[in-house]
């Protein structure tokens, strides 16, 4: 019986060039009875070899390692011994760019070390790391599509919309996403036309100094203009604002009816900041419900699910990502179970559904 229980544990390989970090991570992960650390690796080359030998469920991968860096090792592992990879990076600007690249290449999630390469402060992230490893073990591993297919595939460039001269009220699309978000958003945002007659707000659970780089990367791939939201930014058709990490993205109506972004740390008693629920509620209070499109994509937990129910109840249009493409079918699943999803669709059809929601009467 004990053997059967053990075989169901999540098998983890830890890759880090610091012996101290390997020991700390092993202690933290091994403290959970559902996790078994099967081996450790000192560099990227060793991580690839041991992934082939051990066939772990999850690899925690340091970004900066000798011989072979984490990004290169990630690509080899996804190709030769596919499993869920959680990147362990620094909270620096350089760390943010590398981590975002890793997520686009196929890493499931990341943990940001609070203080440099060898981070004693990582002990404070024990619960987060354990939760992310458990979620990664259940996640759908998605290999990156070849560049040719991504550029020339049938979903690009997507339909172009004729401006509707009779449209006076601004329509707002709110997209909520967490684990697996950067890859999933690349299935959606580049497929939206430059002249989409709606403002788009993206709430991605991500640390504060990651979201500016994230918005810049999206802007390079999209026809709509994408930027990190700043206080006072005007919501406008064809414009995408990405919620700033560490702040809620709210909407304020100025005299004359112009909608602007407001960054706020209230409410403070929520699990995520930015919170999808907070943004959706703010939009629903300032915009006619019929003009609101709510979208909930891959992610752990249920952030956004309650407000998807409310948007739909008041006459807005709601879209939840289908299980078949969600890296973690948590947030969209909760929206679906609570009756908050008018449409359930795979990620590659969601842009089409957003356009439909925006253009409906």
N, C-alpha and C positions, 0 to 999 in steps of 0.2 A: 504493500500500500504506500509505504514511504517512497519507494522508487517511482511509482506512478505519479505521485504528487510532484516529485523532483523533476520528472520529465516534462511537466507542464510549466515549469518556471521559465522565465524569460532569460535566454542565454545572451550574455553581453561580452563584447570584446572592447577593451579600453585602449585607445591609441594616443599616447602622449610622450613627448621626449623627456619630460621631467619625471624622475623617479618619485619625487614627493607628490606631484599631481596624480600620478598613477595610483599611489598608495591611498591618497585622500579619496579619490573617486571610487576606488575599489571598496574602501571602508563604508562610504555612504551608500553605494548601490547594494552591497552585500547585507546591509542592515535591514533591507526589506526582504521578507520571506518569499516574495514572488519573483525575486531576481537572483540569478546566479552569474557571477563574473567568471567566464570560462578561461580567459587568458588576457594578457596585456601585450602591447607592442610599443617599441621605443621610437619607431619612425614609420614613415608611410610605406616603405618597402615591406617591412615586417608585418604591418597591418594587412596588406594585400595577401601575403603568404598565409598568415594565420586565419584570415577570413575564409580562404579556400580550405584550410585544414579543419577548422572548427565549425564552419557554417553557422555563425551566431545569428540570433534574431535581430540584434541591434549592435551597431558599432558606435561608440562615442569617439569622435575624431577631432584631435587638435588640429588647428589650421597650420601653425608654423612648426614644422618638423624637419630634421636633416634628411639627407639622401633623397627622400621623396616627400613633397609637401602634402598637406591634407587634401587640397583640391584635386591633385593628380591621383592620389590614393583613392579618393572618393569615386572618381571616374572608372578606375580599374576594378574596384569592388562592385560597382553597379553593373559592370559589363560581365565580370567573371564569376562573381558569387553574390548575386543580388540580395540585398537585405536593407533594412532601414538604417540610415546613418544620421546621427545627431551631431552637428558640429559644435565644438567648444572653442569659442573665439574671444578676443579681447573686445572691450567696449570702445575702442578707438575708432577714428574715422576710417583708417586703413582696414581695421577689423570688420567694420560694417560693410565695406565694399566687397571684401573677400567672402564674407558670410552670405551676402546677397547673391554673389556668383554661385556659391555652393548650393543655395536653395534652388536657383534656376537650373543647375546641373542635375538636381535630383535628391539632395539631402532633404530629409523629412522636416527637421526642425533644428534649432540651435539654442545653445546656452551661452550667455555672455559673461565671461569672467570679470568680476568687478574691478580687479586691480592687477592688470598685467599678465604676462605669460605664466609666471608661477604665482598663483593666486590663493593665498590662505583664506581670503574672504569667500572663496567658493563654498566653504562649509555652510555659509548662511543660505546657500541655494539648494540644500539637500532635498527639500520637498519638491521644488521645481524640477530638479534633475530627475528624480525618481518618477514624477508624474509624466515628464516628457519621454522618458525611456519606455514607460508602460504604454503611452499613446503611440509611440513609434512602432512598438511591437505589433500593434493592431492596424497600423497604417498601410495604405496602398502605396507600394513603391512604384514610382513612375519614372521611366527612363526618358531622358530628354529627346525630343524629336529632332531629326537631322535638320540643319539650318535650311536646306533647300526646301524641305517639306513645310517648314514653319513659314517661309517667305512666300512660297508659290502654292501652298495648299489651297483647297477649295473654299476655305473660310475667309481668306484674305483676297482682295482688300475689303470685301463686304459691301453691302448695299449703300448707296449714297441717297440721302434724303433731300427732298425739295423743301425749302423753308415754307412754313405755313403762315401766310400773311395774317390769318385770323387769330393766331395764337398770341394772346396778351399775357396770360398768367404764366409765370415761370414754372416749369416742371422740374422736379428734383428726383434723382435716382440716388438711393443710399445703399452702398454695398458694404456688408459686414463680413469679415474674414479673419481667420486666425492661422492655426497650424496648416502648412501647405499653401498658404496664400500667395506668395510671390509667383510660384509656378502657375497656379490656377488663374490668377489675374492676367497672366500673359496669354491665356486662352480666350480672354474676354475683351479687355480694354483695347488692344490693337485692332479688334474687329468692329469697334464703334466708329461711325463716320465723323469726320471733322465738324460737320454741320448738324450734329445731333441737337435737336431743339430742347435740350434739358441740361441742367447742371448736374454733375456727378460728384458725390462725396464718397470717399473710400475710407473705411475704418478698419485698419489692419492692426492687430495686436502686435506691437513692436516697440523696443526701447527708444527713448527720446532721440539719441543721436544716430539712429538707423534710418528714421523716416525721411530725412532730407535726401539722403543718397538713394533710397528706394524710389522716391518720387522722380528724381533725376533719371534713373534707369528706365522707369516707365515712360517718361517723356520722350526718351530716345526711340521708343518702340511704337508709340501711339500717334495717331493723326490728331486726336484731341490734345489740347495743351494740358500738361499735368504738372502740378507743383505741390509742395508741402504747404498746408494751410497756415496762413499767418493771420493774426488778429486784424479784422477789418477788410479782409479779402472779399471782393464782391462775387456772389454766385452768378454765373452767366452761362448761357447755352454754349455748348462745345468746350467747356472748361471742367477739368477734373481737379478737385482738391483732396489731398491725402491728409488725414488727421495726423497731427504732430504727436509723437510719442510722449507720454507723460502728461497729456492734456486731453480733456474731452473737447470734441468739436461740436459746438452749438451754432444755431442760426438765429440772427436777430433781424427784425424788420425795421428799416430806417424810415424816416418821413419820406413820402413819395413811393413807398412800397418796395424799395430796393432791399434785397436780402444780402446780408454780410455774414462772414464767419466770425465766431467768437471763440477764443480759447479759454477754457475754464478748468480749474482743479476741483470743482464741485459738481456732483457729490463726490466726497472723498472715500465713502464707505462702500466702494464697489470693487469687484475682483480685478477688473481691467481698466486702465486709463491709457488710451481712449476706450470708451465703452460703446458698443454698437447700439445697445438699448437707449443710452443717453442721447446719441445723435439722432436716432430715428424718432424719439419722442419730441425732441426740439423741432425737427423738421415738420412733424405732424401738427405741432401747435402753430406753426407760422405759415404753412402752405396748405392750400385746399387739398383735402385727402385724395380727391380724384386725380390730383396732379403729382402724387407721390408713388414712386416705384421702389419697393423694398426688395433687396436681394441678400440672401444669406448663403455663404459658401463654406467650404471646409473649415473645420476647427473643433477643438475640444469644448465640452461644456454646452451652455445654452444661451450665451450672450446674444441678444437680438431676437430670440424666439418669441418672447412676450409681445414685443412691439410689432413683430410681423403679424401676429394675431390682430393687433389693434389697427394696423394699417389696412389689412384686408377687411376687417369689420366695418371700417369707416368708408370703404369704397376705393381704396388704393389697389395697386397691382403688386402681387408678391410672387417672388421666384426663389425656390430653394434648390441647391445643387443636389443632383441625384447621387445615390450611393455608388454607382458604377464608376464615377470619376473622382469623388471626394477622397482626399488623402486620409482625413479623419471625418467620418460621417457622424458628427456630434451636433454642432449648432444647426445645420440644415435639417437633421433628423428631428430635433426637438421642435422646430418650426412646423414641420410636417405633422408630427404627432399631435400637436396642440391645435391644428387646424389653421395655421398661419401661412400655409403655402398654397396659393392658387395654382401655381405651376411648379412641377418638379422636373428638372432637366439636367442632362450632363453638361459639364462646363463648356464644351465646344458649341453648344446650342444656346447658351445663356445670352450672348450678345444679341442674337436674333430675338429672343424673348424680351430683352430690355427695350429694343427698338419698337417692338409690338406694344409694350406697355406704355411707352412714351407717346406713340402715335394714335392710341385708341381714343375714341370720342369721350 
